[in-house]
Amino acid sequence: MLTKDFFETQKFNDVANKDLVLYEADFPRNKDLITDIQNKNNNKLKLKYQVNSFPTVIVVNNKGKIIGKRHSYNLMRDPSYYFKFLESIVN
């Protein structure tokens, strides 16, 4: 839901294309959907950035330091929480 309501919007893409470098790590419940190497890399990221729930959006600087982190998504499908987060990071 978050992908469709936030990441695939023109508003997000206008900011992302100008100010961000994107990396998507997928943590599927069915581990057969990703390779062993992807799973290993995902686990490293999960530990490094303390990801405990999904979805989690993390913004890091060019040194890998977290400058913003948000998690969860509501069933009302209101992405305003994430747009406010994005605006605070870019500003």
C-alpha positions in Angstrom: 0.0 0.0 0.0 2.8 2.4 0.9 4.5 1.8 -2.5 1.3 2.8 -4.4 0.2 5.6 -2.1 3.6 7.2 -1.6 6.6 5.9 -3.6 4.7 5.8 -6.9 3.3 9.3 -6.7 4.4 12.2 -8.8 4.9 14.3 -5.7 7.4 11.8 -4.3 9.2 11.3 -7.6 9.6 15.1 -8.1 11.5 15.2 -4.8 13.3 11.9 -5.1 14.6 12.6 -8.6 16.1 15.9 -7.5 17.3 15.3 -4.0 17.6 11.5 -3.2 19.4 8.3 -4.2 17.0 5.5 -3.6 17.7 1.9 -2.4 14.9 -0.6 -1.8 15.5 -3.6 0.4 12.8 -6.2 0.3 12.2 -8.5 3.2 9.6 -10.9 1.9 7.9 -13.4 4.3 8.7 -16.1 1.7 12.5 -16.3 1.8 12.5 -18.3 -1.5 11.7 -15.1 -3.3 15.2 -13.7 -2.8 18.7 -15.1 -3.1 20.8 -16.2 -0.2 23.1 -13.2 -0.8 20.1 -10.8 -0.8 18.9 -12.3 2.4 22.4 -11.9 4.0 22.6 -8.3 2.8 19.1 -7.6 4.1 19.9 -9.0 7.5 23.0 -6.8 7.7 20.9 -3.7 6.9 18.2 -4.8 9.4 20.7 -5.0 12.2 22.7 -1.9 11.3 19.6 0.3 11.1 17.6 -1.5 13.7 14.6 -2.3 11.5 12.0 -4.0 13.7 8.8 -3.4 11.7 7.7 -3.1 8.2 7.4 -0.9 6.2 10.3 1.2 7.5 11.7 4.2 5.6 15.2 5.3 6.5 17.0 8.3 5.1 20.8 8.2 5.5 23.4 10.8 4.6 26.4 10.0 2.3 28.3 8.5 5.3 25.5 6.1 6.2 24.3 8.0 9.3 20.5 8.0 9.9 19.0 11.5 9.4 15.4 10.3 9.5 13.4 7.1 10.1 9.7 6.3 10.0 7.9 3.0 10.2 4.4 1.5 9.8 1.5 2.6 7.6 -2.1 3.1 8.5 -5.1 1.2 7.1 -6.7 4.5 6.1 -4.0 4.8 3.4 -3.1 8.3 4.3 0.5 9.0 3.2 0.6 12.5 4.7 2.8 11.2 7.6 5.4 10.2 5.0 5.1 13.3 2.9 5.7 15.5 6.1 8.7 13.3 6.9 10.1 13.7 3.4 9.6 17.4 3.5 11.4 17.7 6.8 14.4 15.7 5.5 14.7 17.7 2.2 14.3 21.0 4.0 
